[in-house]
């Protein structure tokens, strides 16, 4: 990996073993532990606008998920190593090794899928949970009519058997990355992203192994993750802890109130829309920070 700009002054950087992957982790601040998980097509750097303020209240622990950023890239076929259960087990193992039995957790996009799966699999490890601009995986597939499929085309594209999406993305990786980022913002361009953060995202997307890992993440979403969600819903399993749902007013959720759906999965769910598109911590950091602080550190 090329030398990349530092966006977390005062934070420590470590390599921490997960559950089959070695995670690149940034740690800073004081107070109770708060884990922040990134989504696709980014890495932990996406939290850089919120980290200084959050670290005044919490010990912020910001890993790159397996296969993303500067974490290791476990080998995988048909999504097996990138199921959200496997990625969630990484976070549980990481926090055990860092000495934290319980912790708060916020996730965006794919990181939010890891977060709610961890809430279903390991509820005893969490105090509070926040998910940013997603619905549960099963619910997205249920909503997949023509209009939503055109909006969420990447779910079908990235889940295609290898090496189709890998080869197509690798031939124009910067174009694909920047098109994806821009098209998911509320204003349709890259102006909301710090140029230094974009350097991190481009570096990740220039690596064929990591392009493959991201495709495996979506293959898991169309297979293993869907199966796990379906089984939990059939069993009536819910997330029985405080859950905050934030979504972009111009984000990727269907044109329905996400809380109506989330309360079927988590009876204690509360939440609100945030002005912006999909990338709330970068598009509207002030409103996102206020909502997270009100939830995780109520006065």
Buried (B, 14 or more C-beta within 10 A) or exposed (E): EEEBEEBBEEBEEBEBBBBBBBBBBBBBBEBBBBBBBBBBBBBBBBBBBBBBBBBEBBBBBBBBBBBBBBBBBBEBEBBBBBBBBBBBBBBBBBBBBBEBEEBBBBBBBBBBBBBBBBBBBBBEBBBBBBBBBBBBBBBBBEBBEEEBEEBBEBBEBBBBEBEEBBEBBBEEBEEBBBEBBBEBBBEEEEEBBBEEBBBBBBBBBBBBEBBBBBBBBBBBBBBBBBBBBEEBBEEEBBBEBBBBBBBBBBBBBBEEBBBEBBBEBBEBBEBBBBEBBBBBBBBBBEBBBEBBBEBBBEE
